Amino acid sequence: MSIAPTTPPCSASWKWWVSGLLLLATMINYMDRQTLANLSVRITDEFGLSQEQYGDIELVFGWGFAIGSLTFGILADRINVRALYPVVLLGWSAVGFATGLSRGHGSLLACRAILGFFEAGHWPCALRTTQATLSANDRLMGNSVLQSGASLGAIFTPLVIRAIVGGNTAPGVWRLPFLIVGAAGAVWVIAWLALVRRGDLKMDGQTTGDDSARKSAWWTGLAGDRRFWALVIMVVCINSVWQLIRAWLPKFLQQGRGYDEATMLYFNSAYYVATDVGCLLAGALGLWLARHGFQAHRARLVVFGLCSILAALTTVAAALPRGWPLLGVLLIIGAGTLGLFPCYYSFTQEMGRQHVGKATGLLATIAWVASAPLQKFFGRLVDQTGSFDLGLAVIGWAPCVALGAMLLLWRHGEAQNAETA
């Protein structure tokens, strides 16, 4: 039985309203995630943690995300995401709230691991939704809108934190932002249930007990599919560069280049403005190329290549001292690194329609298992060298490796077949 996107039930604009709601979900997801990074210097100072111990906190988040990716990836193919999505979102919001009640390194580790588990469910649910509501030509733009919520969340988080804590340096004042941000998820759930009605996201290919043979064949055939291995390399590379910069940029600016907390927070907000612009421009460029004669797959490759070049400018940033040139280069890097993701999501959706949840869940699991330990190693490198520069200089080249793997493993004929699937 084939799978097909459902017809928008209300109007032609309904699918874009749903995309906007997905953007808000991604925004809340990243606000819960980024609160720790923006307060990392305060928290590690108050708890007396080393850079490697901070890396451990990001490490367990990644492991939790890996387990959650596979778990919710499978569930998203078995349970209608209209019901699954709000459960996932309320789960990570509650754990984000609980992080503000942490009393030491151990409780922080536990909260971040559980947060990662629930946050992972956002992506299979969201991609199941775009798969059901958008056409193949619209998906790169839709996925760009979805992914741009990460930037919006990261833009607002430093501003919210600054508004709440200001210049107050009293112990424990960092807890309140976790409590406020963690409580925001309930509003989204109400909007989701109001906009998406029962049956709106029903997909003909939702897995049932009658197609176990087909599911087994899919899992077995995956290992021999070169496209899958290209996507494995891609997601590991782009996730590594994005997550390392996300986690360590505040510390790099404060402890590596000597900026004060207020300047760091305001620049961090500007950085994610740049990532949002880059993400949306990536989607717009892909849409423009597709409408001017490029096959959809080839358009995505062009966009991915351009974004990879921008990400590699981390080598330049690592060599620059404090000043406007450094900040300008970081903004360009941010635009490039987030622009990679809508391309990746669209490549993943080319793999087949029926198993989008499992495919994205499996790939995300591999990505986080492979990339999460880099957080600990990055922190250890900083402890040993007393500098963030070497690690920053290297990580930006990872997407270029992914581009090479894509060109080598994903053949032109397969791309054509994928576009017509």
Stockholm file with secondary structure:
# STOCKHOLM 1.0

chainA/1-421         MSIAPTTPPCSASWKWWVSGLLLLATMINYMDRQTLANLSVRITDEFGLSQEQYGDIELVFGWGFAIGSLTFGILADRINVRALYPVVLLGWSAVGFATGLSRGHGSLLACRAILGFFEAGHWPCALRTTQATLSANDRLMGNSVLQSGASLGAIFTPLVIRAIVGGNTAPGVWRLPFLIVGAAGAVWVIAWLALVRRGDLKMDGQTTGDDSARKSAWWTGLAGDRRFWALVIMVVCINSVWQLIRAWLPKFLQQGRGYDEATMLYFNSAYYVATDVGCLLAGALGLWLARHGFQAHRARLVVFGLCSILAALTTVAAALPRGWPLLGVLLIIGAGTLGLFPCYYSFTQEMGRQHVGKATGLLATIAWVASAPLQKFFGRLVDQTGSFDLGLAVIGWAPCVALGAMLLLWRHGEAQNAETA
#=GR chainA/1-421 SS CCCCCCCCSSCTTHHHHHHHHHHHHHHHHHHHHHHHHHTHHHHHHHHTCCHHHHHHHHHHHHHHHHHHHHHHHHHHTTSCHHHHHHHHHHHHHHHHHHHTTCCSHHHHHHHHHHHHHHHTTHHHHHHHHHHHHSCHHHHHHHHHHHHHHHHHHHHHHHHHHHHHHTTCCCTTTTHHHHHHHHTTHHHHHHHHHHHSCTTTTCCTTCCCGGGHHHHHHHHHHHTTCHHHHHHHHHHHHHHHHHHHHHHHHHHIIIIITCCCHHHHHHHHHHHHHHHHHHHHHHHHHHHHHHTTTCCHHHHHHHHHHHHHHHHTTHHHHHHCCSSHHHHHHHHHHHHHHHHHHHHHHHHHHTTCSTTHHHHHHHHHHHHHHHHHHHHHHHHHHHHHHSCSHHHHHHHTTHHHHHHHHHHHHSCHHHHHHHHHC
#=GC SS_cons         CCCCCCCCSSCTTHHHHHHHHHHHHHHHHHHHHHHHHHTHHHHHHHHTCCHHHHHHHHHHHHHHHHHHHHHHHHHHTTSCHHHHHHHHHHHHHHHHHHHTTCCSHHHHHHHHHHHHHHHTTHHHHHHHHHHHHSCHHHHHHHHHHHHHHHHHHHHHHHHHHHHHHTTCCCTTTTHHHHHHHHTTHHHHHHHHHHHSCTTTTCCTTCCCGGGHHHHHHHHHHHTTCHHHHHHHHHHHHHHHHHHHHHHHHHHIIIIITCCCHHHHHHHHHHHHHHHHHHHHHHHHHHHHHHTTTCCHHHHHHHHHHHHHHHHTTHHHHHHCCSSHHHHHHHHHHHHHHHHHHHHHHHHHHTTCSTTHHHHHHHHHHHHHHHHHHHHHHHHHHHHHHSCSHHHHHHHTTHHHHHHHHHHHHSCHHHHHHHHHC
//
